Amino acid sequence: MIPADSFDAFLLDLDGVVWRGETPVQRAAETIRTLREQGKRVVFITNNSARTSREYAIKLFRMKVPTETQDIVTSGHAVISELRRMGLVEGDRVHVCGSEGLIRLITHERLIPTNETDDVAAVVVGWNPRGTFEDIRRAATLARSGVPLIASNADPTYPGEVELLPGTGALLAAIETASGVKAKVVGKPRPELFQLALERAGTDPARTLVCGDRASTDIAGARTAGLPSALVLTGVTAESDLAQLTDMPDEILDDLSDLLRDLPRGTSSSEDGAAAIQTERDGETLHVRGFTIPPNADHRSAWVVLRRLLVEACAGAGRVQAPDELEPYLARIGFDAARQPRLFGG
């Protein structure tokens, strides 16, 4: 079963899925090219408002993924939609605590971005690695005075090339704490950004797969928007985090190339020719009896399917019991015998 065969379009996150910082994620560009060759629609959707669609298109081109600007939707577009919903019109001033990309987008909409505090209709917060104490002070003062506070997203971290960096949510938390005001967050996991991207794709929601690296935004937002989703383990979510998921994806992929891999079918029962796990629930305790894989399945492909089944079965379990030989598999997804001494041997 090739996952991509079930979909006509893919809404792909950028940071942590296509690249990390300035480094392309392995096999991402080749996978996107193959999807397009198969006639699939690919639209990029990002919570990062630091660049304009044109700037993202240039970066994608450098990474050998040429893309039209209309196929790139950022949380900056959701910010503009919110400002229009609030009734802002041409010439209104907006205090911006964010990067140049967000400032240019606001300017393009004939609003006036400023870092001043006089006569502003809204405060907008976006990712800003050069943010300062003074930026926090001015934004918090305005929010405290009653000026509407809008955030492009509340992601606590941002996937850099070698480590996780503080995200928009870190800056926003300081502003909210200093002002005592909660921001209106308009990016993922809010459904509006997904809906904008779906309009660009022009496809049936049931045949459109969201692929992202953060469960709390990409996966939760896809579910809110009524879209199927895949969690990709090339960004902020590691395989060892999977046991702690509360937002369950339809697929869990090592990287985008798994969309094109012929994976064995997965089932909760022991059907012939399908990968399966055998479990029982007893209150908060999950008993994992074992698993089976088709004899013709290669190890990596079988693990991708079994991992999703195992994560799904473990969701909400306070304790997991399993035979000792299954300890390495459960440990890989975050159920650790060192943290839960009574986990194995049951």
Rosetta silent file (secondary structure, phi, psi, omega in degrees, C-alpha in Angstrom):
SEQUENCE: MIPADSFDAFLLDLDGVVWRGETPVQRAAETIRTLREQGKRVVFITNNSARTSREYAIKLFRMKVPTETQDIVTSGHAVISELRRMGLVEGDRVHVCGSEGLIRLITHERLIPTNETDDVAAVVVGWNPRGTFEDIRRAATLARSGVPLIASNADPTYPGEVELLPGTGALLAAIETASGVKAKVVGKPRPELFQLALERAGTDPARTLVCGDRASTDIAGARTAGLPSALVLTGVTAESDLAQLTDMPDEILDDLSDLLRDLPRGTSSSEDGAAAIQTERDGETLHVRGFTIPPNADHRSAWVVLRRLLVEACAGAGRVQAPDELEPYLARIGFDAARQPRLFGG
SCORE:     score description
SCORE:     0.000 S_00000001
   1 L     0.000  117.294  178.304    0.000    0.000    0.000 S_00000001
   2 L   -94.875  115.675 -175.627    1.565    3.282   -1.131 S_00000001
   3 H   -53.206  -39.981 -176.830    0.190    6.128    1.069 S_00000001
   4 H   -61.585  -24.870 -178.112    0.372    8.737   -1.718 S_00000001
   5 H   -65.096  -19.846 -177.296   -2.031    6.716   -3.853 S_00000001
   6 H   -87.310    0.157 -173.065   -4.883    7.617   -1.486 S_00000001
   7 L  -135.020  151.281  176.883   -4.518   11.380   -2.002 S_00000001
   8 L  -101.537  -17.938 -177.040   -4.747   13.998   -4.747 S_00000001
   9 E  -149.017  156.877 -178.530   -3.007   16.813   -2.842 S_00000001
  10 E  -134.809  126.305  174.082   -0.511   17.382   -0.059 S_00000001
  11 E  -100.627  105.675 -170.980   -0.301   20.375    2.267 S_00000001
  12 E  -104.250  127.445  168.692    3.327   20.305    3.372 S_00000001
  13 L   -65.474  158.788 -179.241    4.859   22.150    6.286 S_00000001
  14 L  -101.215  -65.332 -177.487    8.254   23.687    5.490 S_00000001
  15 E   -65.678  119.653  179.116   10.395   23.993    8.633 S_00000001
  16 L    90.911   -7.972  178.758   11.252   20.489    9.797 S_00000001
  17 L  -118.947  -48.449  178.688    9.668   18.758    6.780 S_00000001
  18 L   -97.440  -34.391  178.280   11.322   20.236    3.669 S_00000001
  19 E  -149.890  164.425  167.645   14.290   21.855    5.424 S_00000001
  20 E  -125.976  109.012 -173.519   15.915   22.540    8.777 S_00000001
  21 L    63.800 -120.219  178.428   17.340   26.044    8.704 S_00000001
  22 L  -103.981   10.426 -178.161   19.291   26.197    5.433 S_00000001
  23 E  -105.343  121.819  177.999   19.764   22.428    5.177 S_00000001
  24 E   -63.944  142.776  172.751   17.357   20.416    2.992 S_00000001
  25 L   -73.964  135.267 -176.496   15.721   17.429    4.659 S_00000001
  26 L   -56.443  132.742  174.745   16.958   14.243    3.018 S_00000001
  27 L    71.771    0.798 -179.115   14.745   12.908    0.202 S_00000001
  28 H   -67.419  -48.872 -176.678   12.181   15.724    0.528 S_00000001
  29 H   -62.287  -43.594 -179.961   12.904   17.383   -2.829 S_00000001
  30 H   -62.906  -39.520  179.762   12.899   14.086   -4.717 S_00000001
  31 H   -65.025  -43.706  179.844    9.604   13.072   -3.117 S_00000001
  32 H   -62.942  -41.708  177.640    7.931   16.372   -4.013 S_00000001
  33 H   -60.868  -43.282 -179.702    9.119   16.080   -7.607 S_00000001
  34 H   -64.721  -42.930  178.376    7.701   12.546   -7.846 S_00000001
  35 H   -58.683  -43.905  179.459    4.354   13.601   -6.386 S_00000001
  36 H   -65.773  -39.121  177.859    4.089   16.385   -8.950 S_00000001
  37 H   -62.411  -27.246  177.997    5.044   14.018  -11.767 S_00000001
  38 L   -83.970    2.199  178.971    2.134   11.838  -10.656 S_00000001
  39 L    85.552   14.351  179.479   -0.218   14.815  -11.068 S_00000001
  40 L   -82.392  146.285  173.376   -0.589   15.526   -7.348 S_00000001
  41 E   -84.771  136.389  176.624   -1.103   19.085   -6.084 S_00000001
  42 E  -125.747  120.493  176.827    1.485   20.287   -3.558 S_00000001
  43 E  -123.516  134.684 -179.747    0.832   23.392   -1.466 S_00000001
  44 E   -95.723  138.867 -174.920    3.205   24.536    1.253 S_00000001
  45 E  -137.578  119.834 -174.158    1.772   25.754    4.541 S_00000001
  46 E  -133.821  144.041  174.640    3.913   27.261    7.280 S_00000001
  47 L   -80.063   -8.487 -175.735    3.419   28.893   10.661 S_00000001
  48 L   -87.337  114.824 -178.679    6.576   30.931   10.067 S_00000001
  49 L   -96.755   11.534 -173.350    5.726   34.453    8.934 S_00000001
  50 L   -69.500  -20.886  179.968    9.359   35.597    8.786 S_00000001
  51 L  -126.330  158.094  173.508    9.437   35.471    4.956 S_00000001
  52 L   -81.031  168.121  176.488    7.049   36.357    2.162 S_00000001
  53 H   -58.801  -38.684  179.383    5.735   33.750   -0.247 S_00000001
  54 H   -63.405  -42.224  179.734    8.187   35.040   -2.862 S_00000001
  55 H   -66.749  -37.494  176.057   11.120   34.628   -0.486 S_00000001
  56 H   -66.758  -37.773  178.359    9.995   31.105    0.375 S_00000001
  57 H   -62.003  -39.303  177.853    9.669   30.357   -3.345 S_00000001
  58 H   -64.480  -43.246  179.380   13.279   31.489   -3.857 S_00000001
  59 H   -65.427  -40.773  176.869   14.464   29.265   -1.013 S_00000001
  60 H   -62.396  -39.780  178.203   12.503   26.312   -2.393 S_00000001
  61 H   -61.244  -42.858  178.441   14.073   26.912   -5.815 S_00000001
  62 H   -60.879  -29.992 -179.605   17.545   26.819   -4.238 S_00000001
  63 L   -94.751   18.380  174.096   16.606   23.460   -2.735 S_00000001
  64 L    66.141   34.864  174.381   15.508   22.187   -6.163 S_00000001
  65 L  -129.084   71.992 -179.270   11.782   22.482   -5.463 S_00000001
  66 L   -59.859  132.648 -172.267   10.584   25.207   -7.889 S_00000001
  67 L  -146.115  138.780  174.461    7.224   26.502   -6.686 S_00000001
  68 L   -73.112  147.253 -177.050    4.780   29.252   -7.647 S_00000001
  69 H   -61.900  -30.622 -178.459    4.180   31.861   -4.953 S_00000001
  70 H   -70.581  -10.443  178.084    0.434   31.127   -4.914 S_00000001
  71 H   -97.960   18.373  177.879    1.266   27.601   -3.694 S_00000001
  72 E  -127.484  118.453 -178.748    2.855   28.936   -0.490 S_00000001
  73 E  -118.590  123.383 -179.583    0.597   29.940    2.412 S_00000001
  74 E  -112.811  167.124  176.759    2.122   31.418    5.572 S_00000001
  75 H   -65.795  -16.919  173.426    0.672   32.423    8.908 S_00000001
  76 H   -62.574  -34.976  176.336    1.197   35.980    7.676 S_00000001
  77 H   -64.924  -36.526  177.350   -1.736   35.411    5.310 S_00000001
  78 H   -68.851  -34.315  175.369   -3.849   34.389    8.294 S_00000001
  79 H   -61.480  -47.084  179.468   -2.757   37.570   10.084 S_00000001
  80 H   -59.726  -43.704  178.913   -3.940   39.665    7.120 S_00000001
  81 H   -59.302  -40.070 -180.000   -7.271   37.821    7.086 S_00000001
  82 H   -68.775  -40.826  178.363   -7.727   38.568   10.782 S_00000001
  83 H   -62.644  -39.712  177.370   -6.844   42.251   10.365 S_00000001
  84 H   -67.000  -40.117  178.507   -9.424   42.534    7.573 S_00000001
  85 H   -61.179  -33.818  178.956  -11.986   40.712    9.708 S_00000001
  86 L   -73.540  -12.547  177.897  -11.344   43.298   12.423 S_00000001
  87 L    99.240    8.894  177.923  -12.192   46.032    9.929 S_00000001
  88 L   -67.646  142.481 -177.448   -8.736   47.497    9.280 S_00000001
  89 L  -128.194  172.886 -179.209   -8.531   49.361    5.982 S_00000001
  90 L   -50.134  129.980  178.730   -5.868   50.908    3.779 S_00000001
  91 L    95.928  -12.853  176.830   -3.710   53.351    5.732 S_00000001
  92 L   -68.384  145.490 -177.613   -4.359   51.886    9.195 S_00000001
  93 E   -94.926  137.536 -179.014   -1.231   51.533   11.330 S_00000001
  94 E  -127.413  122.656  175.894   -0.177   48.162   12.737 S_00000001
  95 E   -77.666  121.751 -174.923    2.495   47.740   15.401 S_00000001
  96 E  -113.654  122.876  172.499    4.626   44.787   14.269 S_00000001
  97 E  -111.679   79.505 -173.255    6.833   42.741   16.549 S_00000001
  98 L  -167.944 -174.188 -174.683    8.149   40.397   13.869 S_00000001
  99 L   -87.337  175.715 -174.408   10.533   39.873   10.962 S_00000001
 100 H   -61.490  -34.181 -178.712   10.833   41.650    7.613 S_00000001
 101 H   -60.787  -42.810  178.498    8.685   39.134    5.753 S_00000001
 102 H   -67.502  -39.409  178.492    5.642   39.934    7.882 S_00000001
 103 H   -62.242  -43.984 -179.630    6.327   43.658    7.581 S_00000001
 104 H   -66.212  -37.696  178.745    6.499   43.420    3.777 S_00000001
 105 H   -64.634  -42.679  178.413    3.272   41.409    3.603 S_00000001
 106 H   -63.996  -40.668  177.548    1.432   43.992    5.718 S_00000001
 107 H   -62.645  -41.780  179.969    2.836   46.769    3.528 S_00000001
 108 H   -59.879  -30.015  178.947    1.701   44.927    0.385 S_00000001
 109 L   -85.362   10.973  177.195   -1.837   44.995    1.796 S_00000001
 110 L    63.567   24.933  165.596   -1.581   48.807    2.022 S_00000001
 111 L   -95.085  165.849 -174.814   -1.549   48.796    5.795 S_00000001
 112 E  -112.658  105.080  176.615    1.226   50.690    7.569 S_00000001
 113 E   -77.167  144.540 -179.004    3.579   48.583    9.718 S_00000001
 114 E  -153.356  156.280  169.342    5.401   50.430   12.482 S_00000001
 115 L  -104.753    8.589  175.845    7.355   49.830   15.666 S_00000001
 116 L   -83.824  170.363 -173.658    5.968   53.022   17.129 S_00000001
 117 L  -115.511    1.104 -178.409    3.134   53.045   19.649 S_00000001
 118 L   -90.855  135.082  170.056    1.023   56.027   18.588 S_00000001
 119 L    54.199   53.264  177.127   -2.275   55.610   16.742 S_00000001
 120 L  -112.597  145.492 -176.040   -2.053   51.878   16.019 S_00000001
 121 L   -95.069  -15.745 -179.246   -5.071   49.648   15.398 S_00000001
 122 E  -161.838  157.632  171.034   -3.459   46.309   16.305 S_00000001
 123 E  -112.605  126.670 -179.619   -0.312   44.656   17.640 S_00000001
 124 E  -117.508  130.579  179.653    0.990   41.737   15.544 S_00000001
 125 E  -115.318  128.617  175.154    3.586   39.264   16.833 S_00000001
 126 L  -135.258  178.000 -178.646    5.537   36.938   14.531 S_00000001
 127 L   -63.024  131.389 -175.606    8.771   34.984   14.639 S_00000001
 128 L  -150.018   90.841 -178.427   11.632   37.392   15.259 S_00000001
 129 L   -65.605  -10.876  178.002   15.065   35.981   16.144 S_00000001
 130 L  -104.840   16.683  179.657   16.284   39.543   16.651 S_00000001
 131 L   -60.809  144.965 -176.279   13.548   40.435   19.142 S_00000001
 132 L  -124.654  171.312  174.635   14.665   42.615   22.071 S_00000001
 133 H   -57.347  -40.243 -178.542   13.490   43.641   25.512 S_00000001
 134 H   -64.963  -36.572  175.897   12.326   46.925   24.005 S_00000001
 135 H   -60.986  -44.632  179.514   10.172   45.050   21.450 S_00000001
 136 H   -63.558  -44.309 -177.873    8.498   43.137   24.287 S_00000001
 137 H   -59.956  -48.940 -176.809    7.995   46.307   26.325 S_00000001
 138 H   -64.498  -44.533 -179.235    6.326   48.259   23.518 S_00000001
 139 H   -64.210  -41.953 -179.605    4.046   45.400   22.464 S_00000001
 140 H   -66.242  -39.029  179.069    3.035   44.637   26.044 S_00000001
 141 H   -62.593  -43.739  178.618    2.296   48.290   26.786 S_00000001
 142 H   -64.599  -45.494 -179.885    0.010   48.538   23.767 S_00000001
 143 H   -62.408  -40.038  179.727   -1.793   45.287   24.572 S_00000001
 144 H   -64.559  -28.618 -179.232   -2.262   46.373   28.174 S_00000001
 145 L   -82.214   -4.687  176.543   -3.831   49.614   26.939 S_00000001
 146 L   109.312   -1.217  176.971   -6.463   47.668   24.984 S_00000001
 147 L   -70.841  131.345 -178.512   -4.974   47.463   21.484 S_00000001
 148 L   -56.716  134.828 -178.137   -5.864   44.017   20.016 S_00000001
 149 E  -107.400  119.595 -176.716   -2.977   41.531   20.265 S_00000001
 150 E  -122.345  137.329  178.250   -2.620   39.090   17.348 S_00000001
 151 E  -122.339  138.751  178.493   -0.001   36.353   16.961 S_00000001
 152 L   -67.922  -29.529  175.259    0.923   34.523   13.783 S_00000001
 153 L  -168.179  174.286  178.189    1.445   31.374   15.888 S_00000001
 154 L  -127.439   27.939 -179.874    2.343   30.199   19.376 S_00000001
 155 L   -61.960  123.824 -178.595    4.944   27.544   18.500 S_00000001
 156 L   -69.662  -27.012 -177.920    7.327   27.317   21.470 S_00000001
 157 E  -133.833  166.696  179.337   10.247   26.167   19.321 S_00000001
 158 E  -134.631  129.155 -176.273   11.577   26.399   15.784 S_00000001
 159 E   -75.113  101.628  174.793   13.588   23.563   14.170 S_00000001
 160 L   -79.663 -176.644 -175.987   17.060   24.924   13.460 S_00000001
 161 L   -66.250  -38.293 -175.813   19.758   23.041   11.603 S_00000001
 162 L  -121.735  -11.028 -178.835   21.284   21.390   14.680 S_00000001
 163 L  -158.078  166.646  174.879   18.911   22.183   17.546 S_00000001
 164 E   -79.090  132.194  179.965   15.488   23.531   18.446 S_00000001
 165 E  -104.784  157.852  174.268   15.451   27.331   18.676 S_00000001
 166 E   -58.599  134.054 -178.300   13.001   29.548   20.610 S_00000001
 167 L  -100.413 -171.749  178.505    9.908   30.069   18.469 S_00000001
 168 H   -56.473  -37.415 -178.267    7.241   32.757   18.186 S_00000001
 169 H   -60.812  -29.665  178.773    5.532   31.306   21.254 S_00000001
 170 H   -67.766  -44.944  176.936    8.557   32.123   23.407 S_00000001
 171 H   -66.400  -42.745 -178.858    8.400   35.809   22.422 S_00000001
 172 H   -62.888  -39.197 -179.725    4.621   35.828   22.675 S_00000001
 173 H   -60.085  -38.966  178.514    4.717   34.325   26.191 S_00000001
 174 H   -65.392  -41.876 -179.749    6.865   37.228   27.372 S_00000001
 175 H   -67.029  -44.007  179.402    4.454   39.776   25.859 S_00000001
 176 H   -64.103  -40.328  179.823    1.386   38.026   27.284 S_00000001
 177 H   -65.706  -43.281 -177.790    2.991   37.760   30.729 S_00000001
 178 H   -70.953  -28.552 -176.315    4.033   41.401   30.756 S_00000001
 179 H   -97.481  -23.965 -173.241    0.660   42.653   29.515 S_00000001
 180 L    74.224   17.767 -177.204   -1.721   40.223   31.189 S_00000001
 181 L  -118.696  134.550  174.648   -3.458   39.855   27.795 S_00000001
 182 L   -88.828  133.628 -178.570   -3.930   36.643   25.820 S_00000001
 183 L   -78.589  156.106  167.145   -3.288   37.003   22.114 S_00000001
 184 E   -86.047  110.074 -179.902   -5.577   35.904   19.291 S_00000001
 185 E   -90.730  126.841 -172.336   -3.461   33.208   17.612 S_00000001
 186 L  -111.266  -12.711  179.233   -4.352   32.845   13.918 S_00000001
 187 L   -84.783 -166.836  176.527   -1.878   30.281   12.580 S_00000001
 188 L   -57.332  138.381   13.483   -1.849   26.518   13.080 S_00000001
 189 L   -91.163   12.562  175.650   -3.584   24.802   14.844 S_00000001
 190 L   -61.440  146.072 -174.711   -6.386   27.216   13.944 S_00000001
 191 H   -74.862  -17.230 -172.785   -8.280   25.885   10.905 S_00000001
 192 H   -59.469  -41.196 -178.204   -8.153   29.113    8.872 S_00000001
 193 H   -65.005  -39.063  177.373   -4.619   28.545    7.552 S_00000001
 194 H   -65.571  -38.584 -179.979   -5.504   25.018    6.435 S_00000001
 195 H   -66.614  -39.016  176.224   -8.641   26.305    4.731 S_00000001
 196 H   -61.252  -43.784 -179.694   -6.636   28.929    2.839 S_00000001
 197 H   -67.243  -37.567  179.518   -4.219   26.221    1.670 S_00000001
 198 H   -64.967  -37.497  175.982   -7.073   23.881    0.732 S_00000001
 199 H   -62.454  -39.140  178.336   -8.579   26.616   -1.433 S_00000001
 200 H   -66.588  -37.926 -179.153   -5.240   26.959   -3.226 S_00000001
 201 H   -70.662  -36.802  179.682   -5.078   23.173   -3.746 S_00000001
 202 L    67.732   35.029 -175.713   -8.648   23.016   -5.050 S_00000001
 203 L  -123.165  166.923  177.240   -9.092   19.409   -3.957 S_00000001
 204 L   -66.216  129.268  179.745  -11.492   17.287   -1.913 S_00000001
 205 H   -53.609  -38.637 -178.450  -10.595   17.557    1.808 S_00000001
 206 H   -67.407  -18.141 -178.837  -10.802   13.774    2.216 S_00000001
 207 H  -109.399   21.222 -178.096   -8.192   13.393   -0.555 S_00000001
 208 E  -124.475  118.403 -174.856   -5.828   16.065    0.827 S_00000001
 209 E  -102.986  127.709  172.893   -3.106   15.038    3.289 S_00000001
 210 E   -88.132  129.651  177.942   -1.460   17.455    5.727 S_00000001
 211 E  -120.687  118.127 -179.703    2.191   16.577    6.441 S_00000001
 212 E  -147.363  170.076 -174.751    3.885   18.280    9.386 S_00000001
 213 L  -107.297   -1.042 -177.877    6.446   17.725   12.122 S_00000001
 214 L  -125.675  117.148 -175.507    4.563   19.115   15.150 S_00000001
 215 H   -64.626  -38.549 -173.506    1.544   17.235   16.480 S_00000001
 216 H   -70.812  -17.401  178.494    0.130   20.129   18.512 S_00000001
 217 H  -114.841  -58.391 -175.590   -0.142   22.388   15.449 S_00000001
 218 H   -66.556  -47.936 -174.617    0.021   20.391   12.204 S_00000001
 219 H   -78.453  -45.653  178.066   -1.881   17.318   13.343 S_00000001
 220 H   -62.669  -40.903  179.827   -4.322   19.022   15.729 S_00000001
 221 H   -67.287  -39.083  177.565   -5.004   21.730   13.153 S_00000001
 222 H   -61.323  -43.018  179.832   -5.581   19.234   10.363 S_00000001
 223 H   -63.562  -42.171  178.498   -8.125   17.406   12.489 S_00000001
 224 H   -61.750  -34.906 -179.516   -9.912   20.675   13.329 S_00000001
 225 L   -85.327   -0.972  178.776  -10.029   21.502    9.607 S_00000001
 226 L    76.922   31.519 -177.308  -11.368   18.030    8.751 S_00000001
 227 L  -117.561  142.846  172.477   -8.222   16.877    6.928 S_00000001
 228 L   -68.417  159.512 -173.059   -6.232   13.627    7.216 S_00000001
 229 E  -145.253  156.979  173.613   -2.665   14.045    8.460 S_00000001
 230 E  -131.918  131.181  175.277    0.809   12.526    8.609 S_00000001
 231 E   -92.344  124.399 -176.232    3.388   13.278   11.285 S_00000001
 232 E  -106.889  127.734 -170.798    6.893   13.449    9.788 S_00000001
 233 L   -91.531   43.548  178.826    9.806   12.687   12.137 S_00000001
 234 L  -114.342    5.348 -176.960   12.347   15.065   10.586 S_00000001
 235 L  -126.837 -121.144 -172.387   11.600   18.136   12.721 S_00000001
 236 L   -77.756  -22.971 -178.462   10.544   18.855   16.285 S_00000001
 237 L   -97.170  122.763  176.797    8.956   15.450   17.000 S_00000001
 238 L   -96.916  161.908  178.792   11.337   12.542   17.543 S_00000001
 239 H   -57.570  -35.500 -178.764   10.411    8.885   17.431 S_00000001
 240 H   -71.908   -6.839  177.168   10.955    8.727   21.197 S_00000001
 241 H   -90.604   -8.652 -166.689    8.210   11.357   21.683 S_00000001
 242 H   -66.331  -32.417 -178.972    5.480    9.272   20.069 S_00000001
 243 H   -65.794  -17.803 -178.167    4.178    7.561   23.204 S_00000001
 244 H   -96.229    3.791 -177.891    3.274   10.995   24.577 S_00000001
 245 L   -62.858  137.445  170.204    1.157   12.076   21.598 S_00000001
 246 L  -111.123  -19.900  176.656   -2.315   13.391   22.366 S_00000001
 247 L  -107.114  108.447 -169.878   -3.054   14.441   18.765 S_00000001
 248 L   -90.744  122.434  177.139   -3.022   11.243   16.728 S_00000001
 249 L   -81.081  165.211  174.541   -2.033   11.382   13.031 S_00000001
 250 L   -77.634  -28.938  178.394   -3.306    9.003   10.375 S_00000001
 251 E  -137.292  151.084  171.854    0.283    8.187    9.401 S_00000001
 252 E  -124.652  119.075 -171.716    3.692    8.452   11.076 S_00000001
 253 E  -119.897  141.032  174.172    6.545    8.764    8.558 S_00000001
 254 L   -63.785  -42.553  174.478   10.311    8.787    8.987 S_00000001
 255 L  -157.492  178.567 -175.072   10.460   11.367    6.187 S_00000001
 256 H   -60.309  -27.145 -176.662    8.396   12.417    3.170 S_00000001
 257 H   -64.243  -19.209  176.264    9.734    9.572    1.045 S_00000001
 258 H   -64.618  -18.793  175.184    7.607    7.141    3.070 S_00000001
 259 H   -61.870  -26.041 -175.891    4.640    8.572    1.153 S_00000001
 260 H  -105.664    3.063 -177.954    5.958    6.683   -1.871 S_00000001
 261 L   -86.192  138.955  177.443    7.033    3.513   -0.079 S_00000001
 262 L   -78.961   95.973 -175.922    4.992    0.336   -0.572 S_00000001
 263 L   -93.520  145.074  175.373    4.015   -0.280    3.052 S_00000001
 264 L   -66.292  149.486  177.595    2.263   -3.416    4.308 S_00000001
 265 E   -62.733  149.565  176.178   -1.331   -2.908    5.348 S_00000001
 266 E  -114.039  142.597 -179.555   -1.884   -2.314    9.034 S_00000001
 267 E  -151.745  152.895  176.776   -4.730   -3.752   11.077 S_00000001
 268 L   -82.847   -8.432  176.727   -5.662   -4.244   14.709 S_00000001
 269 L  -110.747  176.397 -175.004   -6.629   -7.844   13.904 S_00000001
 270 L   -98.181   58.510  177.788   -4.541  -10.704   12.523 S_00000001
 271 L   -71.758  146.943  177.639   -5.635  -10.637    8.895 S_00000001
 272 L   -63.082  135.951  176.205   -3.489  -12.549    6.438 S_00000001
 273 L    80.262    8.701 -179.519   -1.005  -10.318    4.643 S_00000001
 274 E  -122.643  147.843  170.931   -1.326   -7.398    7.078 S_00000001
 275 E   -75.639  137.460 -175.179    0.917   -6.068    9.807 S_00000001
 276 E  -148.562  152.986  170.277   -0.878   -6.374   13.136 S_00000001
 277 E  -120.352  151.590  179.033   -0.422   -5.998   16.872 S_00000001
 278 E  -113.178  115.352 -176.817   -2.277   -7.947   19.527 S_00000001
 279 E  -136.103  159.783  171.735   -3.320   -5.847   22.526 S_00000001
 280 E  -138.536  143.793  177.084   -5.830   -5.777   25.352 S_00000001
 281 E  -107.706  134.833  175.642   -6.888   -2.824   27.512 S_00000001
 282 E  -130.932   89.403 -173.000   -7.565   -3.168   31.222 S_00000001
 283 L    64.742 -124.444  179.267   -8.480    0.293   32.464 S_00000001
 284 L   -88.554    0.147 -179.371   -5.384    2.424   32.032 S_00000001
 285 E   -96.809  129.388  175.866   -3.168   -0.615   31.491 S_00000001
 286 E  -104.853  126.573  175.586   -2.375   -1.761   27.983 S_00000001
 287 E  -102.830  116.664  177.038   -1.262   -5.365   27.525 S_00000001
 288 E   -99.717  112.750 -176.589    0.752   -5.864   24.336 S_00000001
 289 E   -84.025  -30.177 -178.585    0.806   -9.582   23.509 S_00000001
 290 E   159.187 -174.590  176.718    2.883   -9.354   20.351 S_00000001
 291 E  -148.233  161.631  177.675    2.803   -8.413   16.713 S_00000001
 292 E  -128.934  149.640  175.812    2.968   -9.994   13.289 S_00000001
 293 L  -132.177  148.090  178.036    4.383   -8.764   10.017 S_00000001
 294 L   -59.845  142.337 -176.738    3.886  -10.107    6.490 S_00000001
 295 L   -62.704  -24.023 -177.550    6.752  -12.416    5.501 S_00000001
 296 L   -94.781    5.043 -177.409    7.549  -10.363    2.380 S_00000001
 297 L   -87.126  134.399  174.976    7.761   -7.001    4.192 S_00000001
 298 L   -74.455  158.218 -170.611   11.166   -5.411    4.696 S_00000001
 299 H   -59.339  -46.481 -175.991   11.996   -4.456    8.269 S_00000001
 300 H   -64.484  -44.810 -179.746   11.851   -0.663    7.858 S_00000001
 301 H   -62.446  -42.979  179.419    8.527   -0.649    6.016 S_00000001
 302 H   -63.089  -39.438 -178.836    6.979   -3.024    8.542 S_00000001
 303 H   -65.452  -37.883  178.644    8.213   -0.880   11.420 S_00000001
 304 H   -57.805  -41.667 -179.486    6.613    2.279    9.967 S_00000001
 305 H   -74.390  -46.561 -178.663    3.228    0.538    9.995 S_00000001
 306 H   -64.113  -34.680  178.786    3.652   -1.238   13.325 S_00000001
 307 H   -59.959  -47.107  179.342    4.863    1.960   14.955 S_00000001
 308 H   -62.482  -43.116  178.951    1.650    3.768   14.062 S_00000001
 309 H   -62.475  -39.579 -178.684   -0.467    0.848   15.305 S_00000001
 310 H   -69.402  -42.979  178.061    1.517    0.683   18.532 S_00000001
 311 H   -62.145  -43.442  179.289    1.314    4.436   19.150 S_00000001
 312 H   -61.535  -43.052 -179.760   -2.424    4.361   18.477 S_00000001
 313 H   -66.844  -35.228 -176.079   -2.905    1.438   20.892 S_00000001
 314 H   -79.538  -12.207 -176.098   -0.801    3.132   23.604 S_00000001
 315 L   -56.263  124.460  177.542   -2.712    6.434   23.434 S_00000001
 316 L    82.605   -2.554 -179.306   -4.092    7.241   26.883 S_00000001
 317 L   -78.385  130.773  176.596   -2.492    4.240   28.573 S_00000001
 318 L   -83.160  -21.111 -177.072   -1.037    4.988   31.982 S_00000001
 319 E  -152.407  141.563  179.027    0.924    1.746   32.019 S_00000001
 320 E  -123.660  130.568  174.008    2.009   -0.755   29.394 S_00000001
 321 E  -113.901  138.167 -177.889    2.805   -4.411   30.013 S_00000001
 322 E  -157.525  157.645  173.314    4.550   -6.495   27.388 S_00000001
 323 L   -60.321  152.673 -176.460    6.855   -9.493   27.002 S_00000001
 324 H   -55.660  -34.820 -176.190   10.529   -8.683   27.460 S_00000001
 325 H   -67.701  -14.622  178.642   11.267   -9.176   23.761 S_00000001
 326 H   -92.493   -4.703 -178.379    8.994   -6.214   22.928 S_00000001
 327 H   -54.013  -45.838 -178.651   10.873   -3.829   25.224 S_00000001
 328 H   -61.121  -34.609 -178.713   13.099   -2.395   22.433 S_00000001
 329 H   -70.730  -42.816  178.153   10.080   -1.582   20.255 S_00000001
 330 H   -69.892  -36.843  178.514    8.175    0.183   23.028 S_00000001
 331 H   -62.904  -34.690 -179.515   11.318    1.971   24.181 S_00000001
 332 H   -60.531  -33.757 -178.245   11.790    3.370   20.663 S_00000001
 333 L   -96.036    4.078  171.561    8.481    5.236   20.881 S_00000001
 334 L   112.240   -0.782  171.240    9.092    6.491   24.423 S_00000001
 335 L   -89.185  109.162 -167.091    7.844    3.805   26.814 S_00000001
 336 L  -114.620  125.057 -179.732   11.019    3.322   28.777 S_00000001
 337 L   -61.499  -29.421  178.978   11.651    0.558   31.321 S_00000001
 338 L   -67.804  -32.091  178.680   13.993    2.884   33.197 S_00000001
 339 L   -88.032  -27.094 -178.536   11.156    5.366   33.740 S_00000001
 340 L  -128.449   82.557 -169.952    8.477    2.704   34.257 S_00000001
 341 L   -58.878  -24.623 -176.787   10.188   -0.236   36.017 S_00000001
 342 L   -95.582   16.443 -172.795    7.090   -2.469   35.965 S_00000001
 343 L   -68.228  -43.533 -167.985    6.555   -1.992   32.262 S_00000001
 344 E  -109.606  164.455  179.410    7.920   -5.254   30.895 S_00000001
 345 L    86.336    7.830 -178.347    7.635   -8.939   31.662 S_00000001
 346 L   -88.174    0.000    0.000    3.875   -8.778   32.118 S_00000001
